[in-house]
Amino acid sequence: MGKCVVVVGTQWGDEGKGKITNYLSKKADFVVRYQGGNNAGHTIKFNNNTYKLQLIPSGIFNKNIINILGNGMVINPKHFLMEVDNLKQLGFDCNNLFISDRAQVLFDYHITLDGVKEKKLKDGLIGTTKKGIGPAYTDKIARIGIRMTDFTSDNFYESLQKTLLFKNEELSLYDEQQIDINKFYNEYKEIAKKIKPYVIDTITLLNNEIKNNKNILFEGAQGALLDIDFGSYPFVTSSNPSGGGVCIGSGVGPTNINEVIGICKAYSTRVGSGVFPTEFENETANYIRETGHEYGTVTKRPRRIGWLDTVILNYSKMINGLTGISLMLLDVLSGIKTLKICTSYSLNGKEIHTVPANINDLEKCIPIYEELPGWTEDITKCKTFEELPQNAKNYINRIEQITSIPIVIVSVGPDETETIIRTQIF
């Protein structure tokens, strides 16, 4: 029997999803991205090479795996073609790559609007990557976006006319240059010709292959705490990276999902603005940042560092329906004398165990910690749980006790070989 497995970030993104999706994809027939755009990056290391992907799914390196950009994504066609060209130069032909005909197209004007809107917020910056993601999703919800099916068809000009009525009006509000439709159309119709061979009905394809017992791996971008509905609003992304987004973003119904694996760093990080309860800044934080190379794949911004927050993890368990955890970057903690795990918050003198909806309340939350002794041993060569130092095993066991979720994978280094598999997923 085939399985449908979801890989989802349980924190604020950057948890190491790229490594695990690439690892799991070896037994998958399909790898599907279901939301976001080129605002997120996956770093994948294998055979002593490092690859950075933004739009394209992690299964692209195996020609036997079909890779799909789902209907829930917003896709910058220029960036897509650039990423494909880069991969082709590295020897990957990308003939195993398809785009949903229902995915939204992200245009240059979305990027312009992202920048001017973020600038206008001043002190209230969301901290977006300024890649146009938010404005593209705004157009989708406002029903003035252009989908891949229209972009690559004869009615692209007609669709563009309708959309630019609104976009030129919006650009004028920010004193931005108006778009000349003919110039814009002539540029993008050539891009559309190059994109068209990739655009298909992925919904029917996926559902037919589920009937054929194929293994399908779903990968999201960012993390559950950046979800537009469940995250630390308004400092969130514009889509649903949480587990429920899979169904909406791929057209695969919830009864077909078998496993939801939550990817979780052994500590916490966050990029950009927004509340971060366990954040700290000292020599230990610098050590974690430098040892874990905690700089954004896309933005290169230094990531903020915090201790592992199991309040966040238990919240992610609820909203994602987690069946297992993949604990990442455990090796980064080697050499730290005392480790901390946040087990609850103190809010206005009262102990709570969940994430408040109100951002002002969340900002007032004071983390309550347990302390555990660390370990000094190099764990990157460990192949089994039993080989880990006792204190590392204690750390893993305590996370399982607090969350009641089995840790099925432990990453002890960046390379795919530096992975302890405790439970087979596929």
C-alpha positions in Angstrom: 0.0 0.0 0.0 1.2 3.5 -0.8 1.3 6.3 1.8 0.7 10.0 1.9 3.2 11.6 4.3 3.3 15.3 5.2 6.5 17.1 6.4 5.6 20.2 8.3 7.6 22.8 10.2 6.5 23.0 13.8 8.2 26.3 14.7 8.9 29.5 12.8 10.4 27.8 9.7 14.0 27.0 9.0 13.7 23.7 10.9 15.5 21.6 8.4 12.6 20.4 6.3 14.8 20.3 3.2 17.1 17.6 4.6 14.2 15.4 5.7 12.1 15.8 2.6 15.1 14.9 0.5 15.8 11.9 2.8 12.2 10.6 2.7 11.8 11.3 -1.0 14.1 8.4 -1.8 11.1 6.1 -1.1 8.5 8.5 -2.6 7.1 8.5 -6.0 5.9 12.1 -5.8 7.1 15.2 -3.9 4.5 18.0 -3.6 4.9 21.6 -2.5 1.5 22.9 -1.3 1.9 26.5 -0.3 4.2 29.6 -0.4 6.6 30.7 -3.1 10.2 31.7 -3.4 10.1 33.4 0.0 11.4 30.2 1.6 14.5 28.2 1.0 15.5 24.5 1.5 19.2 23.7 1.9 20.0 20.1 0.9 23.4 18.4 1.3 24.3 15.0 -0.2 27.4 13.5 -1.9 29.5 16.4 -0.5 27.4 18.9 -2.4 25.1 21.7 -1.1 22.0 22.7 -3.0 19.6 25.5 -2.3 16.1 25.4 -3.5 13.3 28.0 -3.2 10.3 27.0 -5.4 11.2 23.6 -6.6 10.5 20.5 -4.4 13.3 18.5 -2.8 12.7 15.4 -4.9 14.1 17.1 -8.0 17.5 15.4 -7.6 16.0 12.0 -8.3 14.8 11.6 -11.9 12.4 8.8 -10.9 10.4 11.1 -8.6 7.7 13.4 -10.0 7.9 16.9 -8.4 4.8 19.1 -8.2 4.3 22.8 -7.4 0.7 22.6 -6.1 -2.3 24.9 -6.6 -1.8 26.5 -3.2 1.5 28.1 -4.3 2.2 31.6 -5.7 4.8 31.1 -8.4 7.2 33.8 -9.8 7.7 32.4 -13.3 10.9 34.3 -13.8 12.4 32.8 -10.7 11.0 29.4 -11.6 12.8 29.4 -14.9 16.0 30.7 -13.3 15.9 27.9 -10.7 15.3 25.3 -13.5 18.2 26.7 -15.5 20.5 26.5 -12.5 19.5 22.9 -11.9 20.0 22.0 -15.6 23.5 23.4 -15.4 24.2 21.1 -12.5 23.1 18.1 -14.5 19.4 17.8 -13.4 17.1 17.8 -16.5 13.9 18.8 -14.6 11.8 16.6 -16.9 10.2 15.3 -13.7 8.7 18.7 -12.7 5.2 20.0 -13.0 3.1 23.0 -12.0 -0.6 23.0 -11.1 -2.8 24.8 -13.6 -4.6 26.3 -10.6 -1.5 27.8 -9.0 -1.3 31.6 -8.9 1.2 33.6 -10.9 3.4 36.1 -9.0 4.4 39.1 -11.2 6.9 42.0 -10.9 4.2 44.4 -9.6 3.6 42.1 -6.6 7.2 42.5 -5.6 7.0 46.3 -6.0 3.9 46.5 -3.8 5.4 44.2 -1.2 8.3 46.6 -0.8 6.3 49.8 -0.6 3.8 48.4 1.8 6.4 47.0 4.1 8.2 50.4 4.0 4.9 52.2 4.9 4.5 50.0 8.1 7.7 51.6 9.5 8.1 50.4 13.1 5.3 47.8 12.5 7.3 45.9 9.9 6.1 42.3 9.3 9.6 41.4 8.2 8.6 39.9 4.8 11.2 38.8 2.3 9.8 41.4 -0.1 9.4 38.6 -2.8 5.8 39.7 -3.5 4.2 36.7 -1.7 1.7 38.6 0.4 0.4 40.8 -2.5 0.0 37.7 -4.7 -2.1 36.0 -2.1 -4.1 39.2 -1.6 -5.0 39.2 -5.3 -6.0 35.5 -5.1 -8.4 36.2 -2.2 -9.7 39.3 -3.9 -10.3 37.2 -7.0 -8.2 39.4 -9.3 -5.2 37.1 -9.5 -4.1 35.3 -12.6 -3.7 31.5 -12.5 -1.3 29.4 -14.5 -4.1 28.1 -16.7 -4.9 31.7 -17.8 -1.2 32.8 -17.9 -0.4 30.0 -20.4 -3.6 30.3 -22.5 -4.9 32.6 -25.3 -6.9 34.6 -22.7 -3.8 35.9 -20.8 -4.2 39.4 -22.3 -7.8 39.6 -21.4 -7.1 38.4 -17.8 -4.2 41.0 -17.6 -6.5 43.8 -18.7 -8.9 43.1 -15.8 -6.2 42.7 -13.2 -4.3 45.9 -14.2 -7.4 48.0 -13.8 -6.9 47.3 -10.0 -3.1 47.1 -9.9 -2.4 50.4 -11.6 -4.9 52.1 -9.3 -3.1 50.5 -6.3 0.3 51.5 -7.6 -0.8 55.1 -8.0 -1.7 55.2 -4.3 2.0 54.7 -3.6 3.2 57.0 -6.4 4.6 54.0 -8.3 4.9 53.9 -12.1 1.9 52.7 -14.0 2.2 49.4 -15.9 2.0 49.6 -19.7 -0.1 46.6 -20.6 1.3 46.0 -24.0 4.9 46.2 -22.9 4.1 44.0 -19.9 2.2 41.5 -21.9 4.9 41.2 -24.6 7.5 40.4 -21.9 5.4 37.9 -20.0 3.9 36.1 -23.0 7.4 34.9 -23.9 7.9 33.6 -20.3 4.5 31.9 -20.5 5.6 29.9 -23.6 8.6 28.6 -21.6 6.4 27.8 -18.6 3.6 26.1 -20.5 5.2 22.6 -20.8 5.3 22.3 -17.0 1.6 23.2 -16.4 -0.8 20.3 -16.0 -3.8 19.2 -14.0 -1.9 18.0 -11.0 -5.0 17.4 -8.9 -6.3 14.6 -11.1 -2.8 13.2 -11.5 -2.2 13.0 -7.7 -5.6 11.4 -6.9 -5.2 8.9 -9.7 -1.8 7.9 -8.3 -3.1 7.6 -4.8 -5.5 4.9 -6.2 -2.4 3.3 -7.7 -0.8 3.0 -4.2 2.0 5.5 -4.9 4.0 7.1 -2.1 3.4 10.8 -2.0 5.5 13.2 0.2 4.1 16.7 0.8 6.4 19.5 1.8 5.5 22.9 3.0 7.6 26.1 3.4 8.0 28.1 6.7 6.5 26.7 9.8 3.2 26.3 11.7 3.8 29.4 13.8 3.9 31.5 10.6 0.5 30.1 9.5 -1.9 32.9 8.5 -4.6 31.4 10.8 -2.6 29.7 13.6 0.6 31.7 13.7 1.7 34.8 15.8 -0.6 37.1 13.7 0.1 39.6 12.1 3.8 38.5 12.0 3.0 35.5 9.8 3.2 34.4 6.2 0.3 34.7 3.8 -0.6 31.0 3.5 -1.2 27.9 5.5 2.1 26.0 6.0 0.3 23.9 8.7 -0.9 20.4 8.1 -4.3 21.4 7.0 -2.9 23.5 4.2 -1.9 20.2 2.4 -5.4 19.4 1.4 -6.3 22.9 0.2 -2.9 23.4 -1.5 -2.8 20.1 -3.4 -6.4 18.9 -3.9 -5.8 15.7 -2.0 -8.5 15.0 0.6 -7.8 14.6 4.3 -8.8 11.0 4.4 -5.8 10.2 2.2 -3.2 11.5 4.6 -1.4 8.8 6.6 1.4 10.5 8.5 2.2 14.1 9.6 5.9 14.4 10.6 6.7 17.6 12.5 10.2 18.9 11.8 11.6 20.5 15.0 14.9 22.0 15.8 16.5 20.9 19.1 16.4 24.6 19.9 14.3 27.5 18.4 15.0 30.1 15.8 13.1 32.9 14.1 13.8 35.3 11.2 12.2 38.7 11.0 9.9 40.5 13.3 7.4 39.0 15.8 7.2 37.6 19.3 9.6 34.9 20.3 9.1 33.8 24.0 12.3 31.8 24.5 14.6 34.1 22.6 17.9 34.9 24.3 21.1 36.7 23.3 24.4 35.9 24.9 27.6 33.8 24.2 25.6 30.6 24.1 23.2 32.1 21.5 26.2 33.2 19.4 27.6 29.7 19.7 24.4 28.1 18.5 24.1 30.7 15.7 27.6 30.1 14.4 27.7 26.3 15.0 24.3 25.8 13.3 25.0 28.4 10.5 21.8 30.1 11.5 21.5 32.6 8.6 18.5 32.7 6.2 18.8 30.6 3.1 17.0 33.3 1.1 17.7 36.5 3.0 21.1 35.7 4.7 19.7 37.5 7.8 21.0 36.2 11.1 18.4 34.1 12.8 17.2 34.9 16.3 18.0 32.2 18.8 15.9 30.6 21.6 15.6 27.5 23.7 13.3 24.7 22.7 9.7 25.7 23.4 7.4 22.7 24.0 4.4 25.0 24.5 4.9 25.9 20.8 5.5 22.2 20.0 2.4 21.0 21.7 0.4 23.7 20.0 1.8 22.5 16.7 0.9 19.0 17.6 -2.8 20.1 17.9 -3.0 22.2 14.7 -1.0 19.8 12.5 -2.2 16.5 13.8 1.4 15.3 14.3 2.1 11.6 14.3 5.8 11.9 14.8 8.7 14.4 15.2 12.0 14.7 13.4 14.4 16.4 15.8 16.9 18.4 13.9 20.4 19.9 14.6 20.8 18.0 17.8 24.6 18.1 17.2 24.6 21.9 17.5 23.9 21.6 21.2 27.0 19.5 21.8 29.3 21.4 24.1 26.7 23.4 25.9 26.9 22.7 29.7 23.2 23.3 30.6 20.2 23.1 28.2 16.8 24.6 28.8 13.4 23.4 27.7 10.4 25.7 28.0 7.5 23.7 29.5 4.9 26.4 30.1 4.5 30.2 30.2 3.7 32.6 33.0 1.1 35.2 31.8 0.0 37.8 34.3 1.1 35.6 37.2 -0.8 32.5 35.9 0.8 29.4 34.4 -0.5 28.5 31.0 0.3 25.7 28.6 -0.9 27.0 25.2 -0.3 29.9 22.8 -2.6 32.9 23.4 -4.3 34.3 20.3 -3.7 37.9 21.3 -0.2 39.0 20.2 0.0 41.4 23.2 -0.7 38.6 25.6 1.9 36.4 23.8 4.5 39.2 24.2 3.9 39.2 27.9 4.5 35.5 28.3 7.5 34.6 30.4 8.9 31.1 29.6 9.1 28.6 32.5 12.1 26.3 32.0 13.4 22.9 33.0 17.2 22.6 33.0 18.9 19.5 31.7 22.7 18.7 31.7 24.2 18.9 28.3 26.9 16.7 26.7 30.4 17.4 25.2 30.7 14.4 22.9 30.7 14.7 19.1 27.5 12.9 18.0 27.7 13.3 14.2 29.0 9.7 13.8 26.2 8.2 15.8 24.1 5.8 13.7 21.6 4.6 16.4 19.8 6.1 19.4 21.8 3.8 21.7 25.1 5.3 20.5 24.1 8.8 21.7 25.5 10.1 25.0 23.2 9.5 27.9 22.4 13.2 28.3 21.5 13.5 24.7 19.2 10.5 25.1 17.7 12.1 28.2 17.0 15.3 26.2 15.2 13.4 23.5 13.2 11.3 26.1 12.1 14.4 28.0 10.8 16.0 24.8 8.8 12.8 24.1 7.4 12.9 27.7 6.3 16.5 27.5 4.7 16.2 24.0 3.5 12.6 24.0 4.8 12.4 20.4 7.4 9.8 19.3 10.6 11.3 18.0 11.0 9.1 14.9 14.0 10.7 13.3 17.0 12.4 14.9 19.4 14.5 12.8 23.0 14.6 14.1 24.6 16.5 11.2 23.8 18.3 8.0 24.5 15.5 5.6 21.9 12.9 4.8 24.1 10.1 6.2 24.1 11.9 9.6 20.6 10.8 10.4 19.2 8.3 13.0 16.0 6.6 11.8 14.1 5.2 14.8 10.9 4.4 12.9 10.6 3.8 9.1 8.1 6.3 7.6 7.6 4.8 4.1 
